[in-house]
């Protein structure tokens, strides 16, 4: 009998639509890998629903019975009667409440194996400041930065001056958002405050980071667990046209917003170092399952590399970078998905072996 894998998608973040596209690819890939996929849709308004696969793949409105998690039974109860009991879960909600440890905490309580990073790794991976600090403690190079938090917003003048002293260009980013939501490139001081205020629309903390002008943007996929993780080949994102960096529009709205060079044209020692750093960062943050690690490379000296961010729940659409990286490395999407389910099952088994008693 096929194992049933519940694919949880949608959510309340600005990446809701991207999550739906990822779910289409994941569900189809799981079916191809020999599983029975159960699409579990999370509308922005809340109230989880068991969607029909045919509606998801056809892009029709996602309806179906409302589901409520039953922590005692380790399943979902249907409104009106009945239950849904997946053998495993595959969360693919990008951004806040899905990628930041919130959803992972619920899945831990539910007691069903799930794919991807756990609570802690998801939370620190989503936080651009904490993830950089942990990476730096492990010897990974990061760019200098300044953080403005909500309680400092009314009197942030000194922090903006401190950031300006880092030198332009600067990149302004919400601390805990993905897919370049709210990110701006700032070339002069007059642009800095408006960019920070705009970023505050998406988060209660804002990162102002020293930029590497026209930096090469290199990405690397990681797959595995603390027992053994591997990195994919490196790819290079090259923004096109009006896009000076890989912003949200270039990612999702402009069909000609970027080129993706796969593998990245790097010297072999540099590519090997980036792959090693990607795994090191993944393990330093306690990662498990999958992640995409992004780096900046100085265009004038490719030996100067810097950790940009880690995405613990990368996009899995038909054109997303993560599955393309692994396909180039030799793993088809369905094999990656099968491995992610297996890692999730092993992770839960390992946690269950831990004692909950003092003696």
Buried (B, 14 or more C-beta within 10 A) or exposed (E): EEBBBBBBBBBBBBBBEBBBBBBBBBBBBBBBBEBBBBBBBBEEEEEBBBBBBEBBBEEEEBEBBBBEBBEEEEBBBBEEEEEBBBBBBBBBBBBBBBBBBBBBBBBBEBBBBBBBBBBEBBBBBBBBBBBBEBBEEEEBEBBEBBBBBEEBBEEBEEBBEEBBEBEBBBBBBBBBBBBBBBBBBBEEEEBBBEBBBBBBEBBEBBBBBBBBEEBBBBBBBBBBBEEEBBBBBBBBBEBEEEBEBBBBEBBBEBEEBBEBBBBBEBEEEBBEBBBEBBBBBBBBBBBBBBBBBBBBBBEEEBEBBBBBBBBBBBBBBEEBBBBBBBBBBEBBBBBBBBBBBBBBBBBBEEEEEEEEEEE
